[in-house]
Amino acid sequence: RGATVYVLAGIFDHPSLYDAAVIAGKTAVIYVFLVIGLRVFGKRELGQLSLYDLVLVIILGNAVQNAMINNDNTLGGGLVAAVVLLSLNWGLNRLITRSRRAEQVLVGDPVLIVHDGQPLKARLAREGITEDQLDAALREHGIDNVSQVHNAVLESDGTISVIARDARVLRSRRHYRGLRLP
């Protein structure tokens, strides 16, 4: 019985109230920093995760985990960080769905990147999209040449929507997570 109590005490160990508050504060700061940093990177990063981006995400996860909880390896410390992250993410999503201005600042607006067969080079450069990446996106839509495109739009989620010049019916391959209702 003594061994069981010892094991359970080890499993359900927790930080002090002060340490839990420090973990919560650090976690909140890192969450806000990463949201801003990922927003600054641009939409392309969201829709087209390369091998290098994946490595960055893994390393970022490890780096910020250490910064959030220091040497606290307790279950309670991990739960504090998880609750803070989930709460901040829930709150941010609620803010985005309720405020057009917040959505515009945090998510951004779609950007026209091809118009009437002409790539808009300044916009492609600003969004970090190369012509090879644009060509790959067009091929995904069954288009061989940019001259066949009426409009191509970099969506807020990083995907590229394409409307061919000869399109009769406008359709989107994008998956909507929700609709904004008045």
C-alpha positions as CSV (number, residue, x, y, z in Angstrom):
1,R,0.0,0.0,0.0
2,G,2.8,2.4,0.8
3,A,4.3,1.9,-2.7
4,T,1.0,2.6,-4.3
5,V,0.6,5.9,-2.5
6,Y,4.2,6.8,-3.4
7,V,3.6,6.1,-7.1
8,L,0.3,8.0,-7.1
9,A,1.9,10.9,-5.4
10,G,4.6,10.9,-8.1
11,I,2.0,10.8,-10.9
12,F,-0.2,13.5,-9.4
13,D,2.6,15.8,-8.2
14,H,1.9,19.5,-8.9
15,P,3.7,22.8,-8.8
16,S,3.1,25.3,-6.0
17,L,0.5,28.0,-6.7
18,Y,3.2,30.5,-7.4
19,D,4.9,28.1,-9.9
20,A,1.6,27.4,-11.5
21,A,1.0,31.1,-12.0
22,V,4.5,31.5,-13.5
23,I,3.8,28.6,-15.9
24,A,0.5,30.1,-16.9
25,G,2.0,33.6,-17.5
26,K,4.9,32.2,-19.6
27,T,2.6,30.0,-21.6
28,A,0.3,33.0,-22.4
29,V,3.3,35.1,-23.5
30,I,4.6,32.4,-25.7
31,Y,1.2,31.7,-27.2
32,V,0.8,35.4,-28.1
33,F,4.3,35.6,-29.5
34,L,3.8,32.6,-31.7
35,V,0.5,33.8,-33.0
36,I,2.0,37.1,-34.0
37,G,5.1,35.4,-35.4
38,L,3.2,33.0,-37.5
39,R,0.9,35.8,-38.7
40,V,4.0,37.8,-39.8
41,F,5.3,34.8,-41.7
42,G,2.4,35.0,-44.1
43,K,-0.4,32.8,-45.4
44,R,1.8,30.6,-47.6
45,E,3.3,29.1,-44.5
46,L,-0.2,27.9,-43.3
47,G,-1.2,26.3,-46.6
48,Q,2.1,24.8,-47.7
49,L,4.1,23.2,-45.0
50,S,7.5,22.1,-46.4
51,L,10.0,19.7,-44.8
52,Y,11.8,22.7,-43.4
53,D,8.6,24.2,-41.9
54,L,7.9,20.9,-40.2
55,V,11.4,20.8,-38.7
56,L,10.8,24.4,-37.5
57,V,7.5,23.5,-35.9
58,I,9.1,20.5,-34.1
59,I,12.0,22.6,-32.8
60,L,9.7,25.5,-31.8
61,G,7.5,23.1,-29.8
62,N,10.5,21.8,-27.9
63,A,12.0,25.3,-27.4
64,V,8.8,26.9,-26.1
65,Q,8.0,23.9,-23.9
66,N,11.2,24.5,-22.1
67,A,10.5,28.2,-21.8
68,M,6.9,27.6,-20.6
69,I,7.5,25.2,-17.8
70,N,11.2,25.4,-17.1
71,N,12.3,22.3,-15.1
72,D,8.7,21.5,-13.9
73,N,8.0,18.0,-15.1
74,T,5.0,17.5,-13.0
75,L,1.6,16.4,-14.4
76,G,0.1,19.5,-12.8
77,G,2.5,21.9,-14.5
78,G,1.8,20.3,-17.9
79,L,-2.0,20.5,-17.2
80,V,-1.6,24.2,-16.3
81,A,0.2,24.9,-19.6
82,A,-2.4,22.9,-21.6
83,V,-5.4,24.6,-20.0
84,V,-3.9,28.0,-20.7
85,L,-3.1,27.1,-24.3
86,L,-6.6,25.7,-24.9
87,S,-8.3,28.6,-23.2
88,L,-6.3,31.2,-25.2
89,N,-7.0,29.4,-28.4
90,W,-10.7,29.1,-27.6
91,G,-10.8,32.8,-26.7
92,L,-8.9,33.8,-29.9
93,N,-11.3,31.8,-32.1
94,R,-14.3,33.4,-30.4
95,L,-12.8,36.8,-30.9
96,I,-12.2,36.1,-34.6
97,T,-15.7,34.8,-35.2
98,R,-17.3,37.8,-33.4
99,S,-15.2,40.6,-34.7
100,R,-14.5,41.4,-38.4
101,R,-11.6,43.6,-37.4
102,A,-10.0,41.0,-35.3
103,E,-10.5,38.5,-38.1
104,Q,-8.9,40.9,-40.6
105,V,-5.9,41.5,-38.3
106,L,-5.3,38.0,-37.2
107,V,-6.4,35.9,-40.2
108,G,-6.0,38.4,-43.1
109,D,-7.9,38.8,-46.3
110,P,-7.7,36.8,-49.5
111,V,-5.2,38.2,-52.0
112,L,-5.6,38.2,-55.8
113,I,-2.3,36.8,-57.2
114,V,-3.3,36.2,-60.9
115,H,-5.7,38.3,-63.0
116,D,-6.6,37.5,-66.6
117,G,-3.6,35.3,-67.2
118,Q,-1.1,37.7,-65.7
119,P,0.7,36.8,-62.4
120,L,0.7,39.8,-60.1
121,K,4.4,39.6,-59.3
122,A,4.5,42.3,-56.5
123,R,1.7,40.4,-54.6
124,L,3.4,37.0,-55.2
125,A,6.6,38.4,-53.8
126,R,4.8,40.1,-50.8
127,E,3.1,36.8,-49.9
128,G,6.3,34.7,-50.4
129,I,5.0,32.6,-53.3
130,T,7.4,31.7,-56.1
131,E,6.3,31.2,-59.7
132,D,7.1,27.5,-59.3
133,Q,4.7,27.3,-56.3
134,L,2.1,29.1,-58.3
135,D,2.6,26.7,-61.3
136,A,2.2,23.7,-58.9
137,A,-1.0,25.1,-57.5
138,L,-2.4,25.7,-61.0
139,R,-1.5,22.1,-62.0
140,E,-3.5,20.9,-58.9
141,H,-6.5,22.6,-60.5
142,G,-5.8,21.0,-63.9
143,I,-4.4,24.1,-65.5
144,D,-1.2,23.9,-67.5
145,N,-0.4,27.5,-68.1
146,V,-1.1,30.7,-66.2
147,S,-2.6,32.2,-69.4
148,Q,-5.6,29.8,-68.9
149,V,-6.4,31.5,-65.5
150,H,-9.1,34.2,-65.1
151,N,-8.3,34.7,-61.4
152,A,-6.2,33.0,-58.8
153,V,-6.6,34.0,-55.1
154,L,-4.4,33.2,-52.1
155,E,-7.0,32.5,-49.5
156,S,-6.7,33.4,-45.8
157,D,-5.9,29.8,-44.9
158,G,-3.0,29.6,-47.3
159,T,-4.7,27.6,-50.1
160,I,-4.9,28.9,-53.7
161,S,-8.3,29.1,-55.4
162,V,-8.2,29.2,-59.2
163,I,-10.9,30.2,-61.6
164,A,-10.1,29.2,-65.2
165,R,-10.9,31.5,-68.1
166,D,-13.3,29.1,-69.5
167,A,-15.1,28.2,-66.3
168,R,-18.8,28.1,-66.6
169,V,-19.6,27.4,-63.0
170,L,-17.6,28.9,-60.2
171,R,-16.7,26.2,-57.6
172,S,-14.3,26.2,-54.7
173,R,-12.2,23.3,-53.5
174,R,-11.7,25.0,-50.2
175,H,-13.3,23.5,-47.0
176,Y,-15.2,26.1,-44.9
177,R,-15.0,25.7,-41.2
178,G,-17.8,28.1,-40.5
179,L,-20.0,30.8,-42.0
180,R,-20.2,34.3,-40.8
181,L,-23.8,35.2,-40.3
182,P,-25.2,38.7,-39.7
